[in-house]
Amino acid sequence: EAQVTQNPRYLITVTGKKLTVTCSQNMNHEYMSWYRQDPGLGLRQIYYSMNVEVTDKGDVPEGYKVSRKEKRNFPLILESPSPNQTSLYFCASSLSGTGLHEQFFGPGTRLTVL
Amino acid sequence: GEDVEQSLFLSVREGDSSVINCTYTDSSSTYLYWYKQEPGAGLQLLTYIFSNMDMKQDQRLTVLLNKKDKHLSLRIADTQTGDSAIYFCAESMAPPVSSASKIIFGSGTRLSIRP
Protein backbone atom coordinates (compact mmCIF):
# COMPACT_ATOMS: atom_id res chain seq x y z
CA GLU A 1 0.00 0.00 0.00
CA ALA A 2 1.34 3.42 -1.00
CA GLN A 3 1.74 5.50 2.12
CA VAL A 4 3.64 7.99 4.21
CA THR A 5 4.40 6.79 7.73
CA GLN A 6 5.49 8.83 10.72
CA ASN A 7 6.78 7.72 14.10
CA PRO A 8 5.97 8.26 16.83
CA ARG A 9 2.33 9.28 16.51
CA TYR A 10 2.32 10.86 19.96
CA LEU A 11 5.21 12.14 22.04
CA ILE A 12 5.44 14.01 25.32
CA THR A 13 8.89 15.27 26.20
CA VAL A 14 10.66 17.89 28.26
CA THR A 15 12.44 21.06 27.25
CA GLY A 16 15.93 20.48 25.90
CA LYS A 17 15.74 16.73 25.33
CA LYS A 18 16.71 16.01 21.73
CA LEU A 19 14.17 14.08 19.69
CA THR A 20 13.69 12.79 16.17
CA VAL A 21 10.43 12.23 14.35
CA THR A 22 10.84 9.81 11.49
CA CYS A 23 9.07 9.98 8.13
CA SER A 24 9.17 7.35 5.44
CA GLN A 25 7.43 7.00 2.06
CA ASN A 26 7.29 3.96 -0.22
CA MET A 27 6.25 5.74 -3.43
CA ASN A 28 9.73 6.68 -4.71
CA HIS A 29 8.78 10.34 -4.39
CA GLU A 30 11.48 12.93 -4.90
CA TYR A 31 9.89 15.71 -2.87
CA MET A 32 9.32 15.51 0.88
CA SER A 33 8.25 18.16 3.33
CA TRP A 34 7.52 18.80 6.99
CA TYR A 35 4.67 20.99 8.24
CA ARG A 36 3.39 21.99 11.62
CA GLN A 37 -0.30 22.57 12.21
CA ASP A 38 -1.42 24.99 14.90
CA PRO A 39 -4.98 26.14 15.65
CA GLY A 40 -6.03 29.08 13.50
CA LEU A 41 -2.74 29.06 11.57
CA GLY A 42 -3.26 26.22 9.13
CA LEU A 43 -0.18 24.34 8.01
CA ARG A 44 3.18 26.05 7.94
CA GLN A 45 6.12 24.52 6.15
CA ILE A 46 9.22 23.81 8.25
CA TYR A 47 11.65 22.25 5.77
CA TYR A 48 11.44 20.56 2.43
CA SER A 49 13.65 18.38 0.28
CA MET A 50 13.70 18.24 -3.49
CA ASN A 51 15.77 15.06 -3.57
CA VAL A 52 18.48 13.13 -1.76
CA GLU A 53 20.95 15.45 -0.04
CA VAL A 54 18.93 18.51 -1.14
CA THR A 55 17.09 20.27 1.67
CA ASP A 56 15.86 23.81 2.13
CA LYS A 57 14.13 25.97 4.70
CA GLY A 58 10.42 26.54 4.65
CA ASP A 59 8.59 29.33 6.47
CA VAL A 60 9.30 28.31 10.08
CA PRO A 61 12.64 26.42 10.18
CA GLU A 62 13.98 27.82 13.48
CA GLY A 63 14.65 25.12 16.04
CA TYR A 64 14.45 22.26 13.54
CA LYS A 65 16.86 20.25 11.43
CA VAL A 66 16.29 17.67 8.71
CA SER A 67 18.33 15.26 6.68
CA ARG A 68 17.74 13.37 3.42
CA LYS A 69 20.33 10.64 3.16
CA GLU A 70 17.98 8.25 1.38
CA LYS A 71 15.07 8.96 -0.92
CA ARG A 72 12.47 7.29 1.26
CA ASN A 73 13.34 8.86 4.63
CA PHE A 74 13.14 12.45 5.83
CA PRO A 75 13.56 12.70 9.61
CA LEU A 76 12.76 15.87 11.54
CA ILE A 77 15.17 16.62 14.37
CA LEU A 78 14.56 18.90 17.33
CA GLU A 79 17.97 19.37 18.95
CA SER A 80 16.64 21.26 21.97
CA PRO A 81 12.84 21.27 21.99
CA SER A 82 10.98 24.14 23.60
CA PRO A 83 7.31 24.49 24.61
CA ASN A 84 6.54 26.65 21.55
CA GLN A 85 7.28 23.59 19.44
CA THR A 86 4.27 21.83 20.90
CA SER A 87 2.25 21.17 17.78
CA LEU A 88 0.88 18.63 15.35
CA TYR A 89 3.48 17.72 12.74
CA PHE A 90 2.84 16.35 9.29
CA CYS A 91 5.24 14.85 6.82
CA ALA A 92 4.25 14.89 3.15
CA SER A 93 5.69 13.61 -0.09
CA SER A 94 4.98 14.06 -3.77
CA LEU A 95 6.45 12.97 -7.06
CA SER A 96 7.94 16.40 -7.66
CA GLY A 97 8.06 19.77 -5.99
CA THR A 98 6.42 21.61 -8.86
CA GLY A 99 2.98 21.80 -7.25
CA LEU A 100 1.55 19.74 -10.12
CA HIS A 101 1.65 16.49 -8.25
CA GLU A 102 -0.51 15.62 -5.27
CA GLN A 103 1.09 15.76 -1.86
CA PHE A 104 0.47 12.67 0.23
CA PHE A 105 0.37 13.32 3.95
CA GLY A 106 1.38 11.12 6.84
CA PRO A 107 -1.03 10.60 9.76
CA GLY A 108 0.61 13.24 11.93
CA THR A 109 2.72 13.32 15.09
CA ARG A 110 1.34 15.15 18.08
CA LEU A 111 4.23 16.55 20.09
CA THR A 112 3.96 18.10 23.53
CA VAL A 113 7.01 19.78 25.03
CA LEU A 114 6.73 20.47 28.77
CA GLY B 1 2.70 39.04 1.08
CA GLU B 2 1.17 35.67 0.47
CA ASP B 3 -1.90 34.85 2.50
CA VAL B 4 -4.83 32.47 2.25
CA GLU B 5 -7.88 33.18 4.39
CA GLN B 6 -10.88 31.07 5.32
CA SER B 7 -13.57 31.29 7.93
CA LEU B 8 -12.96 28.86 10.77
CA PHE B 9 -16.37 27.22 11.11
CA LEU B 10 -19.38 26.25 9.01
CA SER B 11 -22.45 24.35 10.12
CA VAL B 12 -24.97 22.93 7.63
CA ARG B 13 -27.96 20.64 7.79
CA GLU B 14 -27.57 17.13 6.39
CA GLY B 15 -28.73 17.04 2.77
CA ASP B 16 -28.14 20.76 2.17
CA SER B 17 -25.27 22.17 0.13
CA SER B 18 -22.14 23.39 1.89
CA VAL B 19 -20.16 26.27 0.47
CA ILE B 20 -16.70 26.87 1.88
CA ASN B 21 -15.02 30.09 0.82
CA CYS B 22 -11.41 31.10 0.55
CA THR B 23 -9.57 34.25 -0.49
CA TYR B 24 -5.96 34.45 -1.51
CA THR B 25 -3.63 37.32 -2.17
CA ASP B 26 -1.00 36.12 -4.61
CA SER B 27 -2.12 36.69 -8.18
CA SER B 28 0.73 34.54 -9.51
CA SER B 29 -0.85 31.36 -8.12
CA THR B 30 -0.75 28.48 -10.56
CA TYR B 31 -2.79 25.85 -8.73
CA LEU B 32 -5.45 26.13 -6.06
CA TYR B 33 -6.31 23.13 -3.95
CA TRP B 34 -8.87 21.87 -1.52
CA TYR B 35 -7.68 19.38 1.07
CA LYS B 36 -9.82 17.47 3.57
CA GLN B 37 -8.64 16.51 7.04
CA GLU B 38 -10.70 14.00 8.97
CA PRO B 39 -10.25 13.71 12.75
CA GLY B 40 -6.90 12.19 13.68
CA ALA B 41 -5.73 11.93 10.09
CA GLY B 42 -3.48 13.74 7.69
CA LEU B 43 -4.66 15.92 4.84
CA GLN B 44 -6.06 14.34 1.75
CA LEU B 45 -6.30 16.14 -1.58
CA LEU B 46 -9.95 16.52 -2.57
CA THR B 47 -9.63 18.49 -5.76
CA TYR B 48 -7.59 21.20 -7.42
CA ILE B 49 -8.06 23.78 -10.14
CA PHE B 50 -5.62 25.45 -12.46
CA SER B 51 -5.57 29.20 -12.20
CA ASN B 52 -6.69 29.57 -15.83
CA MET B 53 -9.98 27.76 -15.12
CA ASP B 54 -13.21 29.18 -13.71
CA MET B 55 -14.93 26.04 -12.58
CA LYS B 56 -14.32 22.37 -11.99
CA GLN B 57 -16.91 19.77 -11.10
CA ASP B 58 -16.24 16.34 -9.69
CA GLN B 59 -19.30 14.39 -8.56
CA ARG B 60 -20.69 16.24 -5.50
CA LEU B 61 -17.87 18.78 -5.49
CA THR B 62 -17.85 22.02 -7.45
CA VAL B 63 -14.92 24.42 -7.32
CA LEU B 64 -15.43 27.99 -8.47
CA LEU B 65 -12.56 30.38 -9.04
CA ASN B 66 -12.94 34.14 -9.41
CA LYS B 67 -9.49 35.36 -10.36
CA LYS B 68 -10.47 39.00 -10.38
CA ASP B 69 -11.57 38.87 -6.74
CA LYS B 70 -9.03 36.15 -5.82
CA HIS B 71 -11.85 34.08 -4.41
CA LEU B 72 -12.10 30.31 -4.41
CA SER B 73 -15.07 28.28 -3.21
CA LEU B 74 -15.86 24.63 -2.66
CA ARG B 75 -19.46 23.53 -2.90
CA ILE B 76 -20.43 20.13 -1.56
CA ALA B 77 -23.86 19.05 -2.78
CA ASP B 78 -26.12 16.89 -0.61
CA THR B 79 -23.84 17.16 2.43
CA GLN B 80 -23.53 13.94 4.41
CA THR B 81 -22.26 13.18 7.92
CA GLY B 82 -19.13 11.71 6.35
CA ASP B 83 -18.29 15.17 5.03
CA SER B 84 -17.59 16.39 8.57
CA ALA B 85 -13.96 17.45 8.53
CA ILE B 86 -11.65 20.42 8.30
CA TYR B 87 -11.26 21.73 4.76
CA PHE B 88 -8.08 23.53 3.79
CA CYS B 89 -7.72 25.85 0.86
CA ALA B 90 -4.18 26.12 -0.53
CA GLU B 91 -2.43 27.91 -3.34
CA SER B 92 0.85 27.23 -5.04
CA MET B 93 3.06 29.44 -7.08
CA ALA B 94 5.22 28.42 -9.99
CA PRO B 95 8.54 27.21 -8.62
CA PRO B 96 11.64 29.28 -9.10
CA VAL B 97 14.52 27.53 -10.81
CA SER B 98 16.01 24.68 -8.74
CA SER B 99 13.56 25.22 -5.96
CA ALA B 100 10.18 23.84 -4.99
CA SER B 101 6.81 25.36 -5.61
CA LYS B 102 5.67 27.05 -2.45
CA ILE B 103 2.29 25.91 -1.18
CA ILE B 104 0.46 28.20 1.21
CA PHE B 105 -2.36 26.75 3.29
CA GLY B 106 -5.30 28.55 4.79
CA SER B 107 -6.23 28.07 8.43
CA GLY B 108 -8.91 25.49 7.59
CA THR B 109 -12.71 25.55 7.86
CA ARG B 110 -14.30 23.07 10.23
CA LEU B 111 -17.50 21.76 8.64
CA SER B 112 -20.04 20.28 11.00
CA ILE B 113 -23.23 18.59 9.90
CA ARG B 114 -26.42 18.81 11.91
CA PRO B 115 -29.32 16.38 11.48
HADDOCK unambig.tbl for C-alpha pairs under 7 A between the chains (distance, minus, plus):
assign (segid A and resid 40 and name CA) (segid B and resid 107 and name CA) 5.18 0.50 0.50
assign (segid A and resid 41 and name CA) (segid B and resid 107 and name CA) 4.79 0.50 0.50
assign (segid A and resid 42 and name CA) (segid B and resid 105 and name CA) 5.94 0.50 0.50
assign (segid A and resid 42 and name CA) (segid B and resid 106 and name CA) 5.34 0.50 0.50
assign (segid A and resid 42 and name CA) (segid B and resid 107 and name CA) 3.56 0.50 0.50
assign (segid A and resid 42 and name CA) (segid B and resid 108 and name CA) 5.89 0.50 0.50
assign (segid A and resid 43 and name CA) (segid B and resid 105 and name CA) 5.73 0.50 0.50
assign (segid A and resid 50 and name CA) (segid B and resid 100 and name CA) 6.78 0.50 0.50
assign (segid A and resid 97 and name CA) (segid B and resid 100 and name CA) 4.70 0.50 0.50
assign (segid A and resid 97 and name CA) (segid B and resid 101 and name CA) 5.74 0.50 0.50
assign (segid A and resid 98 and name CA) (segid B and resid 95 and name CA) 6.00 0.50 0.50
assign (segid A and resid 98 and name CA) (segid B and resid 100 and name CA) 5.85 0.50 0.50
assign (segid A and resid 98 and name CA) (segid B and resid 101 and name CA) 4.98 0.50 0.50
assign (segid A and resid 99 and name CA) (segid B and resid 92 and name CA) 6.24 0.50 0.50
assign (segid A and resid 99 and name CA) (segid B and resid 101 and name CA) 5.48 0.50 0.50
assign (segid A and resid 102 and name CA) (segid B and resid 45 and name CA) 6.89 0.50 0.50
assign (segid A and resid 104 and name CA) (segid B and resid 44 and name CA) 6.92 0.50 0.50
assign (segid A and resid 105 and name CA) (segid B and resid 42 and name CA) 5.38 0.50 0.50
assign (segid A and resid 105 and name CA) (segid B and resid 43 and name CA) 5.73 0.50 0.50
assign (segid A and resid 105 and name CA) (segid B and resid 44 and name CA) 6.88 0.50 0.50
assign (segid A and resid 106 and name CA) (segid B and resid 42 and name CA) 5.58 0.50 0.50
assign (segid A and resid 107 and name CA) (segid B and resid 41 and name CA) 4.90 0.50 0.50
assign (segid A and resid 107 and name CA) (segid B and resid 42 and name CA) 4.49 0.50 0.50
assign (segid A and resid 108 and name CA) (segid B and resid 41 and name CA) 6.74 0.50 0.50
assign (segid A and resid 108 and name CA) (segid B and resid 42 and name CA) 5.92 0.50 0.50
